[in-house]
Amino acid sequence: MKLGIRVLGTVALEYDGRIDLLGSAKERVVLAALALDAGRPVSLDTLIHRLWDDSPPAKARAGLHTYAARIRRRLRESTGDDLLVQRAHTYLLDVRPEQVDCHRFEQIAARARALADGADDTAALDLLREAAGLWRGEPLAGLGGLWAESIRTSLSQKRLAAQLTRIEAELRRGHYAELVPDIAALLERHPGDETLAALLMTATYGCGRQAEALRVYDTVRRRLRERLGTDPGEALTRLHRLVLNGAPARQLLPRQEPATTAPHTLPRHAELVGREEELAAIVHAAQRGDGGVIALQAISGMAGIGKTLLALHAARRLEPLFPDGQLHLDLRAHSPGRTPLCATSALGALLRMLGVPASDLPGRLDELVSLWRTLLSHRRAVIVLDDVADPEQVKPLLPGPSPSLMIVTSRRRLSGLPGVRPVLLDVLPEEDAVALFRELAGEGRTPRVREVAAIVRLCGRLPLATEIAARRLASRPSWTTGHLLHRLTHGHGRLREIRDGNQEMARAFEVSYSTLHPEERSVFRLLGLQLGTDYDAFSTAALTGLAFDHAERTLEGLLDAHLVQEPAPDRYTTHDLLGEYSRMLAASELGPAERESALRRLIDFYVQASDAADRLIAPRRPRPHLPRRLCAYRIPAWSGAADARRWLTSECSALIAAERHCRAHGRPHEAALLAGSLAGFLLEERHSADTQGMHRAAAEHWRTVAHPEAEVYALVDQGTALSRSGQYDEALTVLGRALRTARAIGDTAVAEVLHARGVLLWNLGHLPEALADQEETLALRTRAADPWQIARSRNNLGITHLYLGDFTAARDHFHSALKMFRTAGDAHEEAHVLNNLSDLKLHIGERESARKYLQEARKLLAVSGTAAEHAMAQVNLANTMDSPRELPAMLDLYQDSLSAFQRLGDRRNASITLHGMGLALHAAARFEESADHHSRALDLARSIGSAHEEAQALHGLGAAEHRLGRTASAADHLAAAVAVAERTGAADEAARARATLAEIRAESSIPDGKPGERV
C-alpha cells in the first residue's frame, strides 16, 4: 500500500488516495512533528515542546505516548508495518522523506531551480507545477502553538521562493500580462518584498503598462519610507531607471546564471584517516535535503583535532548533492599575525566566489547580507566557514531559507546559532592514529607497530601532533621509531619534540591561549598545578583564589574554548598535551612564591574537604582529639554519605598526590591530617599499597610532635593497611607498638588497637588469640556503654565463633550486633552482619535462609557499598546457588568478583573466590578445572599467610585430586588441610577435611600417616 503524509494543508495520512484526518488536533501535531523529521529520531522533550510549547501538562509524557500509540495503531492497520518506532527517549517515523509532501515539495522545487539556472525553463516549469499541486491550503491548517506557527512561516517562505522561480521563468518566456494578477496578489501579502515589486514592475512594463509599473515603484518606496525609514535598494532603483528610460523589456528580466559557473574553492588537503562515523553523520544530515548549519565541535575541541580536514572531506563527499558549488572561507580566528575577518570582508569574499564583480558589491553590511541570502535562496551549495571565532562572527553569513548546506568549524563552542547541529570530534582511536602515522611516515620506516602505538599515545592521539611527529620521522632518514620514542620520553618535554620544519604543537596551543581573556589565561596557567587528572570547580576555586561562582564561570569559558574537557557532569580535565602546555606556562610565567601559594591553598582545601567527607561517611569512627581549622574554602554540599564517598572517589588520585606532595615539601602536619581523613575510605577501596607509606609517615610525625593519641590511630591505620596487603608479621609488630602506647592513654584507644589486632589474628588463623583480643575489646566497649562499638565487637566475635565451629555463639553475637546496628540506623554495618549471617546459614546447610539474608544485605549495599563489598556479596550469592543446575550463572558471578578483587589487589578475597569456583566446578564433575582453581587459591593464600583460606584450598584441591585418581597427592593435601585447620583452631574445617581424608583412605587402603608420607 502506498503511504503518504500531508502537512501542506490539513495534516493527514493518505493510503492509496484514501485520506485519514486522525482523531484529534494533538494527534495531528504529533504526526506533523515526526513527519518533518521523517526517518530521524525525535526526542520526547522535543515532541513535548512542539505539542505544548513551554507549558506542558503535569503528565506530558503519558499524553504524548497516548497520541503516539493511536498513530502507530492507524499506521499498522493500514500498512501492516510498525512505522512508528519507539527507542530510548525518542520516537522515529520510519518513512522516506519523499513520502511527506513538504519534503517532496522541497526536493522538486530544488530540481526546478537547478533546471531554471541551467536555462531549461520548460522542464523547470513542469516541475514547479507538480510542486504547486502538492499544496492544499495553509500548512498545518488548524493547528495552534508556536512550533506550528514557525513551521507555517518556514514552509510559506519556501513556497514563495518556488513561486518566484516560476514567475521568473514565465517572464523569460514572454508571459507578462497573465502573470500580473498572481504577482500583485503576492505583493499584497508581502508589501515590503522588493523582489516581488521588481517582478510586478517587469510584468506590467512588459505588457505595455509603463505608468502602472512606475506606480508600483512609488507605492513600494512610500511604504518603505513609512515603515522602515529607508528607500528601495539598488536593484529596484535600477529597474525604475530602465522603466523611465523606456528600455526594452528584456533588460528588466532577472539575470540567469549558467550552471557551468558553479564555484569550487575548496583548498587541497590530505586524505582522511578514520572519522567514518563523524563523516557519516554529516552526510546523513545533508541527505535530508533541507540545508542547515553543521558546527564541527570537538569534545576535546582543541587545536589540531582535525576539524578542517573533516569539513573539507565532507564538502567533497557531498558534491553530487550540492551541484551549485563548494565554497571555502578561512575566517582566521586563530591565524598568527592576521586579524580575523569581519562580516563585511567575509561576505565580500563569498559574493565574489559566486561571481559578483567587486564593482557591484553593495557598501553596507545589511545590503551584503541581503544579496548573499538572495543568491543562496535557490542554490544547492556547500559552504565551509573555517576557523570561526564565535557565533557573532558567523551569524551574518548564515543563509536564509535555502537548500544550501553550511559547515562551520571553530575552536569554541558555537551555541546560539539557529538550526545548528553539532558533530562532536574527539581524539582519534589508537588504531586510526597508528594508521595515520604509518601513512605519513611510510610503512617501510614504521615496521615496529608497538613503538608507533607508543608514539601516538604520547601525541595524545591528536591528529595534528601525530602528523607533525610522523613528518619529523620521515624527514630524518637516520632516525627510527625507537629513537623518536626515546626523544619523546627522555627529552626536554614532549611538546618541544612534536615539531618539524614548518609546525610545532606548542605554537598551535599558544594561538588558542592568546585568544583568552586575561583571567582565563591566569586560571589556565594555574590548572597546570592541579594534583589530579581531573578536578572540579571547588578545587579550582581554592587553587586560583577565586570565589566559587567566579571559578566555575571561568572553567566554563575554558570549556567553550576547548582548552578543558568535561568528561562527567561538573568534572573537568585537560587533554594530555594541553596539560603539559599548562604546566610549561605555570613553570615559565609563575614565580616560585606564586606557585607555592596556589598549592598551599589547594592542599588546605583538600585537608578540610577530606575531613568533612570522612566525618559524614563515618560519624561514629573514633578519632584523635585534634584542633579543627575553620573552613576557609567552600566545600561541596554533599547530600549524604554516598555523595561524599563519590567525591572522595573522584578526587582520590589528587588527594593521594596531595599527601605525597606535603611529605616531600616539608608539610608533614598536613600530610598526617590527610592520611587520617583518608584512612577509612582508602581501606574500603583497597588502596592499601598507597596507604602504608602515608600512615608510617603520619605515625612518625605524631611521635615527633609528642601527640601519642594521634600516633596510636596512625599506627592502627598502618597496621590495618599492612594486614590488608597480606603483610601480617609486620602488621603484628606495628599493632604491638600501638598497643603499648595506647595502654598509657585510655580504654578507647586500647579497644581500637585490640579490634584491629583481633581481625589480624583471625586472618592469620590464630583463632583462640583472636577470640581473646575480641573479648577484651567487647569488655572495654561495654564499660564505655557505646552501643555502636559494642555491635562492632559482637559482629567480629560472631565471625570467630563461626570458624571455631561454635554456631550457636556465632548466631547470638550476629543477632545482637544486627539489633544494635539497626537501632543506630547504620545500614552499612547492618549489611555486613547480614552477610555474615548468610555465611553462617551456609555452614549449617540452610541454603534458602542464607540466600534470604544475602538479598537483604545486597539491597543495603546497593546504596552505600564499596566495589569490594559488592564483589564479596556476589561471591556469597554464588555460594548459595546450586551446581551444576546454575553453574553458568555462578561462574559469571565468581568471575566478575575475581576481576574486581584482582583490580583492587585483594589477594585474600581473590583466594576465597577461586575456592568457591573450584567447589562449583567439583559439583559439576569438572574435576580438572576444579583442581586448577583450588591450586591457584592455595598459592594466593600462602603468599599472604592466610591460614583459613589455605586450609580450605588444600581441602578442595585434595577432594578434586581424589576424583582424578591422584590418590597419594590427594591424601597429602587433605592431611595438610587438617594440620592447618587444627593449628588455627578451626575445628569445623578440620573435622570436614579429616572426614574426606578418612573416606579416601578407606577407599584406597592408605594407612594413617603424617602429611607428606606416601605408601
Beta strands, then each sheet from edge to edge (+ up, - down):
strand 1: 3-6
strand 2: 12-15
strand 3: 18-20
strand 4: 41-43
strand 5: 84-87
strand 6: 90-93
strand 7: 292-298
strand 8: 326-330
strand 9: 382-388
strand 10: 405-410
strand 11: 420-425
strand 12: 534-535
strand 13: 565-568
strand 14: 571-573
sheet 1: 1+ 2- 3+
sheet 2: 4+ 6- 5+
sheet 3: 8+ 9+ 10+ 7+ 11+
sheet 4: 12+ 14- 13+
end
